């Protein structure tokens, strides 16, 4: 139930408003001066204040100024029978939600109050959601490389400079991109992600720039591209090194000129987009091999960021493990669990080829599969000899190692079967048979 405080020196108005709001189900208090108003707010939380301009002692505008300094989350509606436009403007600048003139219409006053309370609830929900997102996408760790990375983000984020993020698969390049967006002036605009490696070549131009209805076979409806969807915000181009030269040329123009032409469209579309790109490849080598445009590289590589692999910041492994444990305990409705020191030692000895993504998947598995409240070394499923299924002979040990090695490569490649098979030197069909034999599923 919302609580409303009515501040007016006229008893009749106080009683009239109190009766009207209580009839609508609100909890209502009344006072007759600005001093009483501030004292009441110290004693009793409130959602909305109806504040008269003309009051004995400190007037309504001074009360508003002090109220907003001490209770910034409370919505205030000013009421007056002798106000000027200048007074209304001043009240708005001081933070009043709205201004109502006397004689009051109870119906109109109730409507304005409901709108003010609805806005407050929306803002509270937005703040809560934003806090959850910031917590979810927080860059966790206290190692020197991570502290340096956070400082670099804080310096660069408020600018509009383009950023190119380097790092192995699974290190958290998208997380860095999101943090740049959250700390920028574009935070209230969209953050749009494009995984350049996951989109087929014949579709990537449409994904990036959009198309008109009927512009090609299968284009049954018009579609906005990612560049247009990110207008005013940030476009995150992940795995930029996997983009073909043809697409690179069009991206180069869009980045340079902030305009592009959707497929089949007669005119160009102008946008305001900050581009943040990421890659797990050595783009200098790709340029030398003729697979990446040098001019696009220099457009994107204005400020390079390097995300360290997990093996280079092992001291962050216990911190990350406990962080993911808290998240997944809440997400899956599990009771609290604790890592035993020996388990953490085993985790710190492992090289984590899949980096933070692999660690995250391992902790999620532990949360779901381990019933006990303490995580022991035997509960871990790592290819370094720690496993929940002890091997009794050489054949079982070899099979166990093969399973965990394949699983680590799947995690490293974000379950991209083609890429994993290529890395392992296997045919896709053979890898599928192995996965079926070992009962592997995504998230295991």
DRENBA-698751 format. One record per residue (C-alpha): x, y, z; residue in one letter; chain; residue number from 1. Coordinates in steps of 0.5 Angstrom, whole numbers, padded with zeros to 4 digits. Layout:
BEGIN
{site {X, Y, Z}, A, A, NUM}
...
***
This chain:
BEGIN
{site {0000, 0000, 0000}, X, A, 1}
{site {0003, 0007, -0002}, X, A, 2}
{site {0003, 0012, 0004}, X, A, 3}
{site {0002, 0019, 0002}, X, A, 4}
{site {0004, 0025, 0006}, X, A, 5}
{site {-0001, 0032, 0005}, X, A, 6}
{site {0002, 0038, 0007}, X, A, 7}
{site {-0003, 0044, 0007}, X, A, 8}
{site {-0004, 0050, 0012}, X, A, 9}
{site {-0012, 0049, 0011}, X, A, 10}
{site {-0015, 0044, 0015}, X, A, 11}
{site {-0021, 0043, 0010}, X, A, 12}
{site {-0016, 0042, 0005}, X, A, 13}
{site {-0012, 0037, 0009}, X, A, 14}
{site {-0019, 0033, 0011}, X, A, 15}
{site {-0022, 0033, 0004}, X, A, 16}
{site {-0015, 0030, 0001}, X, A, 17}
{site {-0014, 0025, 0006}, X, A, 18}
{site {-0021, 0023, 0006}, X, A, 19}
{site {-0021, 0022, -0002}, X, A, 20}
{site {-0014, 0018, -0002}, X, A, 21}
{site {-0016, 0014, 0004}, X, A, 22}
{site {-0023, 0012, 0000}, X, A, 23}
{site {-0018, 0010, -0006}, X, A, 24}
{site {-0014, 0005, -0001}, X, A, 25}
{site {-0008, 0009, 0000}, X, A, 26}
{site {-0005, 0010, 0007}, X, A, 27}
{site {-0005, 0018, 0009}, X, A, 28}
{site {-0002, 0023, 0014}, X, A, 29}
{site {-0003, 0030, 0014}, X, A, 30}
{site {0001, 0036, 0017}, X, A, 31}
{site {0001, 0044, 0017}, X, A, 32}
{site {0008, 0046, 0016}, X, A, 33}
{site {0014, 0045, 0012}, X, A, 34}
{site {0018, 0044, 0019}, X, A, 35}
{site {0013, 0038, 0021}, X, A, 36}
{site {0013, 0035, 0014}, X, A, 37}
{site {0021, 0034, 0014}, X, A, 38}
{site {0020, 0032, 0021}, X, A, 39}
{site {0015, 0027, 0019}, X, A, 40}
{site {0019, 0024, 0014}, X, A, 41}
{site {0025, 0023, 0018}, X, A, 42}
{site {0020, 0018, 0023}, X, A, 43}
{site {0015, 0015, 0017}, X, A, 44}
{site {0017, 0013, 0010}, X, A, 45}
{site {0013, 0016, 0005}, X, A, 46}
{site {0012, 0015, -0003}, X, A, 47}
{site {0009, 0021, -0005}, X, A, 48}
{site {0008, 0028, -0002}, X, A, 49}
{site {0003, 0033, -0004}, X, A, 50}
{site {0006, 0040, -0002}, X, A, 51}
{site {0003, 0047, -0001}, X, A, 52}
{site {0007, 0053, -0004}, X, A, 53}
{site {0005, 0058, 0002}, X, A, 54}
{site {0006, 0055, 0009}, X, A, 55}
{site {0008, 0058, 0015}, X, A, 56}
{site {0015, 0058, 0017}, X, A, 57}
{site {0019, 0055, 0011}, X, A, 58}
{site {0015, 0056, 0005}, X, A, 59}
{site {0014, 0050, 0000}, X, A, 60}
{site {0019, 0051, -0005}, X, A, 61}
{site {0024, 0051, 0001}, X, A, 62}
{site {0021, 0045, 0004}, X, A, 63}
{site {0022, 0042, -0003}, X, A, 64}
{site {0029, 0044, -0004}, X, A, 65}
{site {0031, 0041, 0003}, X, A, 66}
{site {0026, 0035, 0002}, X, A, 67}
{site {0029, 0033, -0005}, X, A, 68}
{site {0036, 0033, -0002}, X, A, 69}
{site {0035, 0029, 0004}, X, A, 70}
{site {0029, 0024, 0001}, X, A, 71}
{site {0031, 0024, -0007}, X, A, 72}
{site {0027, 0018, -0008}, X, A, 73}
{site {0020, 0021, -0006}, X, A, 74}
{site {0016, 0024, -0011}, X, A, 75}
{site {0013, 0031, -0010}, X, A, 76}
{site {0007, 0034, -0013}, X, A, 77}
{site {0006, 0042, -0011}, X, A, 78}
{site {-0001, 0045, -0010}, X, A, 79}
{site {-0002, 0053, -0010}, X, A, 80}
{site {-0008, 0058, -0011}, X, A, 81}
{site {-0003, 0064, -0012}, X, A, 82}
{site {0002, 0061, -0016}, X, A, 83}
{site {0006, 0064, -0022}, X, A, 84}
{site {0009, 0061, -0028}, X, A, 85}
{site {0016, 0063, -0025}, X, A, 86}
{site {0014, 0059, -0019}, X, A, 87}
{site {0012, 0053, -0023}, X, A, 88}
{site {0018, 0053, -0027}, X, A, 89}
{site {0022, 0054, -0020}, X, A, 90}
{site {0019, 0048, -0017}, X, A, 91}
{site {0020, 0043, -0023}, X, A, 92}
{site {0027, 0045, -0023}, X, A, 93}
{site {0028, 0043, -0016}, X, A, 94}
{site {0025, 0037, -0017}, X, A, 95}
{site {0017, 0037, -0017}, X, A, 96}
{site {0014, 0032, -0021}, X, A, 97}
{site {0008, 0036, -0022}, X, A, 98}
{site {0004, 0042, -0020}, X, A, 99}
{site {-0003, 0043, -0019}, X, A, 100}
{site {-0007, 0049, -0018}, X, A, 101}
{site {-0013, 0051, -0013}, X, A, 102}
{site {-0019, 0050, -0012}, X, A, 103}
{site {-0017, 0043, -0013}, X, A, 104}
{site {-0021, 0037, -0017}, X, A, 105}
{site {-0020, 0031, -0013}, X, A, 106}
{site {-0021, 0027, -0019}, X, A, 107}
{site {-0015, 0030, -0023}, X, A, 108}
{site {-0011, 0030, -0016}, X, A, 109}
{site {-0012, 0023, -0015}, X, A, 110}
{site {-0010, 0022, -0023}, X, A, 111}
{site {-0004, 0026, -0022}, X, A, 112}
{site {-0002, 0022, -0016}, X, A, 113}
{site {-0003, 0015, -0019}, X, A, 114}
{site {0001, 0017, -0025}, X, A, 115}
{site {0007, 0020, -0020}, X, A, 116}
{site {0007, 0013, -0016}, X, A, 117}
{site {0007, 0009, -0022}, X, A, 118}
{site {0013, 0013, -0025}, X, A, 119}
{site {0016, 0011, -0018}, X, A, 120}
{site {0015, 0004, -0018}, X, A, 121}
{site {0018, 0004, -0025}, X, A, 122}
{site {0024, 0007, -0023}, X, A, 123}
{site {0025, 0003, -0017}, X, A, 124}
{site {0024, -0003, -0022}, X, A, 125}
{site {0029, 0000, -0027}, X, A, 126}
{site {0034, 0001, -0022}, X, A, 127}
{site {0033, -0006, -0019}, X, A, 128}
{site {0034, -0009, -0026}, X, A, 129}
{site {0040, -0005, -0027}, X, A, 130}
{site {0043, -0007, -0021}, X, A, 131}
{site {0042, -0014, -0022}, X, A, 132}
{site {0045, -0013, -0029}, X, A, 133}
{site {0051, -0010, -0026}, X, A, 134}
{site {0052, -0015, -0021}, X, A, 135}
{site {0051, -0021, -0027}, X, A, 136}
{site {0056, -0017, -0031}, X, A, 137}
{site {0061, -0015, -0026}, X, A, 138}
{site {0068, -0017, -0028}, X, A, 139}
{site {0070, -0021, -0022}, X, A, 140}
{site {0077, -0022, -0019}, X, A, 141}
{site {0083, -0018, -0015}, X, A, 142}
{site {0089, -0020, -0020}, X, A, 143}
{site {0093, -0015, -0022}, X, A, 144}
{site {0091, -0016, -0030}, X, A, 145}
{site {0084, -0015, -0028}, X, A, 146}
{site {0085, -0009, -0023}, X, A, 147}
{site {0088, -0006, -0029}, X, A, 148}
{site {0083, -0008, -0034}, X, A, 149}
{site {0077, -0005, -0030}, X, A, 150}
{site {0081, 0002, -0029}, X, A, 151}
{site {0082, 0002, -0037}, X, A, 152}
{site {0075, 0001, -0038}, X, A, 153}
{site {0073, 0006, -0033}, X, A, 154}
{site {0077, 0011, -0037}, X, A, 155}
{site {0075, 0009, -0044}, X, A, 156}
{site {0068, 0008, -0043}, X, A, 157}
{site {0065, 0015, -0042}, X, A, 158}
{site {0068, 0017, -0049}, X, A, 159}
{site {0066, 0015, -0056}, X, A, 160}
{site {0072, 0011, -0058}, X, A, 161}
{site {0072, 0005, -0062}, X, A, 162}
{site {0075, -0001, -0058}, X, A, 163}
{site {0078, -0008, -0060}, X, A, 164}
{site {0078, -0013, -0055}, X, A, 165}
{site {0083, -0019, -0056}, X, A, 166}
{site {0083, -0025, -0052}, X, A, 167}
{site {0082, -0033, -0052}, X, A, 168}
{site {0075, -0036, -0053}, X, A, 169}
{site {0072, -0036, -0046}, X, A, 170}
{site {0076, -0030, -0043}, X, A, 171}
{site {0070, -0026, -0042}, X, A, 172}
{site {0071, -0021, -0048}, X, A, 173}
{site {0063, -0020, -0049}, X, A, 174}
{site {0063, -0018, -0041}, X, A, 175}
{site {0068, -0013, -0042}, X, A, 176}
{site {0064, -0010, -0048}, X, A, 177}
{site {0058, -0010, -0044}, X, A, 178}
{site {0062, -0006, -0038}, X, A, 179}
{site {0064, -0001, -0043}, X, A, 180}
{site {0057, 0000, -0045}, X, A, 181}
{site {0054, 0000, -0038}, X, A, 182}
{site {0059, 0006, -0036}, X, A, 183}
{site {0058, 0010, -0042}, X, A, 184}
{site {0054, 0016, -0044}, X, A, 185}
{site {0050, 0011, -0048}, X, A, 186}
{site {0048, 0006, -0042}, X, A, 187}
{site {0040, 0008, -0043}, X, A, 188}
{site {0041, 0006, -0051}, X, A, 189}
{site {0041, -0001, -0053}, X, A, 190}
{site {0047, -0006, -0053}, X, A, 191}
{site {0047, -0010, -0059}, X, A, 192}
{site {0051, -0016, -0060}, X, A, 193}
{site {0053, -0020, -0066}, X, A, 194}
{site {0057, -0026, -0066}, X, A, 195}
{site {0060, -0026, -0073}, X, A, 196}
{site {0063, -0033, -0073}, X, A, 197}
{site {0056, -0036, -0072}, X, A, 198}
{site {0052, -0033, -0077}, X, A, 199}
{site {0052, -0036, -0084}, X, A, 200}
{site {0056, -0032, -0090}, X, A, 201}
{site {0049, -0031, -0094}, X, A, 202}
{site {0046, -0028, -0088}, X, A, 203}
{site {0051, -0024, -0085}, X, A, 204}
{site {0050, -0018, -0089}, X, A, 205}
{site {0042, -0018, -0088}, X, A, 206}
{site {0043, -0019, -0080}, X, A, 207}
{site {0048, -0013, -0080}, X, A, 208}
{site {0044, -0008, -0085}, X, A, 209}
{site {0037, -0011, -0085}, X, A, 210}
{site {0033, -0012, -0091}, X, A, 211}
{site {0027, -0010, -0095}, X, A, 212}
{site {0021, -0014, -0096}, X, A, 213}
{site {0022, -0019, -0102}, X, A, 214}
{site {0029, -0016, -0103}, X, A, 215}
{site {0031, -0024, -0104}, X, A, 216}
{site {0029, -0031, -0103}, X, A, 217}
{site {0026, -0032, -0096}, X, A, 218}
{site {0025, -0024, -0095}, X, A, 219}
{site {0018, -0025, -0093}, X, A, 220}
{site {0018, -0019, -0089}, X, A, 221}
{site {0022, -0013, -0088}, X, A, 222}
{site {0028, -0013, -0082}, X, A, 223}
{site {0032, -0008, -0079}, X, A, 224}
{site {0039, -0010, -0078}, X, A, 225}
{site {0044, -0010, -0072}, X, A, 226}
{site {0047, -0003, -0074}, X, A, 227}
{site {0040, 0000, -0074}, X, A, 228}
{site {0038, -0003, -0068}, X, A, 229}
{site {0044, -0001, -0064}, X, A, 230}
{site {0042, 0007, -0066}, X, A, 231}
{site {0044, 0011, -0060}, X, A, 232}
{site {0048, 0005, -0057}, X, A, 233}
{site {0053, 0000, -0057}, X, A, 234}
{site {0054, -0005, -0063}, X, A, 235}
{site {0059, -0011, -0060}, X, A, 236}
{site {0062, -0015, -0066}, X, A, 237}
{site {0064, -0021, -0063}, X, A, 238}
{site {0069, -0026, -0067}, X, A, 239}
{site {0070, -0020, -0072}, X, A, 240}
{site {0076, -0024, -0075}, X, A, 241}
{site {0071, -0029, -0078}, X, A, 242}
{site {0068, -0024, -0082}, X, A, 243}
{site {0069, -0025, -0090}, X, A, 244}
{site {0073, -0020, -0094}, X, A, 245}
{site {0066, -0018, -0097}, X, A, 246}
{site {0063, -0016, -0091}, X, A, 247}
{site {0069, -0013, -0088}, X, A, 248}
{site {0068, -0008, -0094}, X, A, 249}
{site {0061, -0006, -0092}, X, A, 250}
{site {0062, -0006, -0084}, X, A, 251}
{site {0068, -0001, -0086}, X, A, 252}
{site {0064, 0004, -0089}, X, A, 253}
{site {0058, 0003, -0084}, X, A, 254}
{site {0063, 0005, -0078}, X, A, 255}
{site {0067, 0011, -0082}, X, A, 256}
{site {0061, 0014, -0085}, X, A, 257}
{site {0055, 0012, -0079}, X, A, 258}
{site {0051, 0010, -0085}, X, A, 259}
{site {0049, 0004, -0089}, X, A, 260}
{site {0044, 0001, -0094}, X, A, 261}
{site {0039, -0004, -0092}, X, A, 262}
{site {0039, -0010, -0098}, X, A, 263}
{site {0034, -0008, -0103}, X, A, 264}
{site {0033, -0001, -0100}, X, A, 265}
{site {0033, 0005, -0104}, X, A, 266}
{site {0036, 0010, -0099}, X, A, 267}
{site {0041, 0010, -0094}, X, A, 268}
{site {0040, 0010, -0086}, X, A, 269}
{site {0044, 0014, -0082}, X, A, 270}
{site {0046, 0012, -0075}, X, A, 271}
{site {0050, 0014, -0069}, X, A, 272}
{site {0053, 0007, -0066}, X, A, 273}
{site {0059, 0006, -0062}, X, A, 274}
{site {0063, 0000, -0065}, X, A, 275}
{site {0066, -0005, -0060}, X, A, 276}
{site {0069, -0011, -0063}, X, A, 277}
{site {0073, -0017, -0060}, X, A, 278}
{site {0077, -0023, -0063}, X, A, 279}
{site {0081, -0029, -0061}, X, A, 280}
{site {0085, -0029, -0067}, X, A, 281}
{site {0092, -0025, -0068}, X, A, 282}
{site {0089, -0020, -0073}, X, A, 283}
{site {0096, -0018, -0075}, X, A, 284}
{site {0097, -0025, -0078}, X, A, 285}
{site {0090, -0025, -0081}, X, A, 286}
{site {0092, -0018, -0085}, X, A, 287}
{site {0099, -0021, -0087}, X, A, 288}
{site {0095, -0028, -0090}, X, A, 289}
{site {0090, -0023, -0094}, X, A, 290}
{site {0084, -0025, -0089}, X, A, 291}
{site {0083, -0019, -0086}, X, A, 292}
{site {0083, -0012, -0088}, X, A, 293}
{site {0088, -0007, -0086}, X, A, 294}
{site {0084, -0001, -0086}, X, A, 295}
{site {0078, -0004, -0082}, X, A, 296}
{site {0083, -0006, -0077}, X, A, 297}
{site {0086, 0001, -0076}, X, A, 298}
{site {0079, 0003, -0076}, X, A, 299}
{site {0077, -0001, -0070}, X, A, 300}
{site {0083, -0002, -0066}, X, A, 301}
{site {0083, 0005, -0064}, X, A, 302}
{site {0084, 0003, -0056}, X, A, 303}
{site {0086, -0004, -0056}, X, A, 304}
{site {0084, -0008, -0049}, X, A, 305}
{site {0087, -0015, -0048}, X, A, 306}
{site {0083, -0020, -0043}, X, A, 307}
{site {0088, -0025, -0040}, X, A, 308}
{site {0087, -0032, -0040}, X, A, 309}
{site {0085, -0035, -0033}, X, A, 310}
{site {0091, -0039, -0033}, X, A, 311}
{site {0095, -0032, -0032}, X, A, 312}
{site {0091, -0030, -0026}, X, A, 313}
{site {0090, -0036, -0022}, X, A, 314}
{site {0089, -0033, -0016}, X, A, 315}
{site {0082, -0030, -0019}, X, A, 316}
{site {0080, -0038, -0019}, X, A, 317}
{site {0077, -0038, -0012}, X, A, 318}
{site {0074, -0032, -0012}, X, A, 319}
{site {0070, -0033, -0019}, X, A, 320}
{site {0068, -0040, -0017}, X, A, 321}
{site {0065, -0037, -0010}, X, A, 322}
{site {0062, -0032, -0015}, X, A, 323}
{site {0059, -0037, -0020}, X, A, 324}
{site {0057, -0041, -0014}, X, A, 325}
{site {0052, -0036, -0011}, X, A, 326}
{site {0049, -0034, -0017}, X, A, 327}
{site {0047, -0041, -0019}, X, A, 328}
{site {0045, -0043, -0012}, X, A, 329}
{site {0040, -0037, -0013}, X, A, 330}
{site {0038, -0039, -0020}, X, A, 331}
{site {0037, -0047, -0019}, X, A, 332}
{site {0034, -0046, -0012}, X, A, 333}
{site {0040, -0050, -0008}, X, A, 334}
{site {0042, -0049, -0001}, X, A, 335}
{site {0049, -0046, 0000}, X, A, 336}
{site {0055, -0050, -0002}, X, A, 337}
{site {0062, -0049, 0000}, X, A, 338}
{site {0069, -0051, -0003}, X, A, 339}
{site {0074, -0055, 0001}, X, A, 340}
{site {0081, -0052, 0001}, X, A, 341}
{site {0083, -0058, -0003}, X, A, 342}
{site {0078, -0057, -0008}, X, A, 343}
{site {0080, -0050, -0009}, X, A, 344}
{site {0087, -0053, -0010}, X, A, 345}
{site {0086, -0058, -0015}, X, A, 346}
{site {0082, -0052, -0019}, X, A, 347}
{site {0088, -0047, -0019}, X, A, 348}
{site {0092, -0053, -0021}, X, A, 349}
{site {0088, -0054, -0027}, X, A, 350}
{site {0090, -0050, -0034}, X, A, 351}
{site {0082, -0048, -0036}, X, A, 352}
{site {0083, -0048, -0043}, X, A, 353}
{site {0076, -0046, -0044}, X, A, 354}
{site {0078, -0040, -0039}, X, A, 355}
{site {0072, -0037, -0035}, X, A, 356}
{site {0067, -0040, -0039}, X, A, 357}
{site {0069, -0047, -0037}, X, A, 358}
{site {0070, -0045, -0030}, X, A, 359}
{site {0063, -0043, -0030}, X, A, 360}
{site {0060, -0049, -0033}, X, A, 361}
{site {0064, -0053, -0028}, X, A, 362}
{site {0061, -0049, -0022}, X, A, 363}
{site {0054, -0050, -0025}, X, A, 364}
{site {0055, -0057, -0026}, X, A, 365}
{site {0057, -0058, -0018}, X, A, 366}
{site {0051, -0054, -0016}, X, A, 367}
{site {0046, -0058, -0020}, X, A, 368}
{site {0049, -0065, -0019}, X, A, 369}
{site {0053, -0065, -0012}, X, A, 370}
{site {0048, -0066, -0006}, X, A, 371}
{site {0053, -0065, 0000}, X, A, 372}
{site {0054, -0058, 0002}, X, A, 373}
{site {0062, -0058, 0001}, X, A, 374}
{site {0065, -0059, -0005}, X, A, 375}
{site {0071, -0064, -0005}, X, A, 376}
{site {0076, -0066, -0010}, X, A, 377}
{site {0072, -0072, -0012}, X, A, 378}
{site {0066, -0068, -0014}, X, A, 379}
{site {0070, -0064, -0019}, X, A, 380}
{site {0070, -0066, -0027}, X, A, 381}
{site {0077, -0064, -0029}, X, A, 382}
{site {0082, -0067, -0034}, X, A, 383}
{site {0088, -0067, -0029}, X, A, 384}
{site {0086, -0073, -0025}, X, A, 385}
{site {0080, -0070, -0021}, X, A, 386}
{site {0074, -0074, -0022}, X, A, 387}
{site {0068, -0076, -0019}, X, A, 388}
{site {0068, -0083, -0022}, X, A, 389}
{site {0075, -0086, -0020}, X, A, 390}
{site {0078, -0091, -0025}, X, A, 391}
{site {0080, -0098, -0023}, X, A, 392}
{site {0084, -0100, -0029}, X, A, 393}
{site {0088, -0097, -0035}, X, A, 394}
{site {0082, -0097, -0040}, X, A, 395}
{site {0077, -0094, -0035}, X, A, 396}
{site {0082, -0088, -0034}, X, A, 397}
{site {0084, -0087, -0041}, X, A, 398}
{site {0076, -0087, -0043}, X, A, 399}
{site {0075, -0082, -0037}, X, A, 400}
{site {0081, -0078, -0039}, X, A, 401}
{site {0078, -0078, -0047}, X, A, 402}
{site {0071, -0076, -0044}, X, A, 403}
{site {0074, -0070, -0040}, X, A, 404}
{site {0078, -0068, -0045}, X, A, 405}
{site {0073, -0067, -0051}, X, A, 406}
{site {0068, -0064, -0046}, X, A, 407}
{site {0073, -0059, -0044}, X, A, 408}
{site {0074, -0057, -0052}, X, A, 409}
{site {0067, -0057, -0052}, X, A, 410}
{site {0066, -0052, -0047}, X, A, 411}
{site {0072, -0048, -0050}, X, A, 412}
{site {0069, -0047, -0056}, X, A, 413}
{site {0062, -0046, -0053}, X, A, 414}
{site {0059, -0052, -0056}, X, A, 415}
{site {0061, -0051, -0063}, X, A, 416}
{site {0061, -0058, -0066}, X, A, 417}
{site {0065, -0056, -0072}, X, A, 418}
{site {0070, -0052, -0069}, X, A, 419}
{site {0071, -0057, -0064}, X, A, 420}
{site {0072, -0063, -0069}, X, A, 421}
{site {0077, -0059, -0073}, X, A, 422}
{site {0081, -0057, -0066}, X, A, 423}
{site {0081, -0065, -0064}, X, A, 424}
{site {0083, -0067, -0071}, X, A, 425}
{site {0076, -0071, -0072}, X, A, 426}
{site {0070, -0072, -0077}, X, A, 427}
{site {0064, -0069, -0074}, X, A, 428}
{site {0060, -0075, -0075}, X, A, 429}
{site {0066, -0079, -0070}, X, A, 430}
{site {0065, -0073, -0065}, X, A, 431}
{site {0058, -0074, -0065}, X, A, 432}
{site {0059, -0081, -0064}, X, A, 433}
{site {0064, -0080, -0058}, X, A, 434}
{site {0059, -0075, -0055}, X, A, 435}
{site {0053, -0080, -0055}, X, A, 436}
{site {0057, -0086, -0052}, X, A, 437}
{site {0060, -0081, -0046}, X, A, 438}
{site {0053, -0078, -0045}, X, A, 439}
{site {0055, -0071, -0047}, X, A, 440}
{site {0050, -0066, -0047}, X, A, 441}
{site {0051, -0058, -0047}, X, A, 442}
{site {0051, -0055, -0040}, X, A, 443}
{site {0054, -0062, -0037}, X, A, 444}
***
